């Protein structure tokens, strides 16, 4: 199998596994039906492929609508820490046993 085709199939499958599986399954059916001359298998493969593409498109639309712009909001006073009163930093944490 062509290494570029393998990389393409992996990229398709890793982004969205479910729609990627449906897309790859449909393309395989369509290719088998086209080479064998079985038009019913070819048409079922094309329908499954279009379904996989439609699912992928719907998933990308869903992700784009869920994105909310990140705005930095000031925290209310009750969530703020009080200012540090000591200028002496805490000692470093060490275990009693020394590792060699």
N, C-alpha and C positions, 0 to 999 in steps of 0.2 A: 504494500500500500504506500502511496505517496506520502512522504513525511510532512509536506505542507497540508495535505488533507487531514492527517492525524492531528496536527496542531489546530486546525480549524475546528474539527469536531470536538476536541478537548475544550477549546475556548467557548464554543456554543454550549456545551454541557455544564461547564463550571459556573457560568453566569446564573442560569436558572435551570436546575436539574430536571424539573418536571416538563417544562415546555421544551427544553433541549432534547429530552428523551422522545417526546412526541414528534418533534421535528425530524430527528434522525431516523426514527422508525418509519415515518411517512416517506422520507426521501429514499430509504432502502426499499420499501414496497414499490414506490414509483419506478425506481431504477430496475428492479427485478421484473416488474410488469412490462416495462418498455423494451428491455432486451429480450425477453421471452416471447413477446408479442401477445401477451395477455392483457387486454384492454381493461378488463374489470379490476385486476390487481393494480394496474397503472392508475386508474381513476380513483380507487380507494386510497392509494398512496398519495395522490395529489390532494384529496380531501383532507387526509390526516395532516399533510404538510401545511396546508392553509390553516388548519385548526391550530397547529403548533405556532405558526407565525402570528396568528391572531391572539393567542394566549400571551406570547412574548410581548406583543404591542400593548395589550391591556395591562400587563404587569409593569411595563415602563411608564405608562400613563398614570398608574396608581402611585408609583414612587414619586413622580414629579408633582402630583397634587398634594402628597403628604409632606413635602419639604416646606418647612416654615423658616423664614429668615431668622437667623440668630441675632438677637439684640441683647446687648448687655444692659441689664437692669440693676439699679442700685438696690442693695438688700435693705430690708427694714432694720431698724435699730435693734430689734430683739434678736436678730441673727448675727450681729456683729460681735466679734470678740473684744473684750476690754483691752486697752493698751497694756503692754508689758511694763511691769513696775521694776523688774530686776534687770540689771545690765549684765549679770553674770550668766553665761550660757550653761546649759546642762552638761554634765560630764558624759563622755562617750560610753556607750554600753559595751562591756567586754565580758566574756565568760571567764569563770575562775580557772578553768583548765586552758592551758596554752597549747595550741596545735602546732606541731613541729612539721 
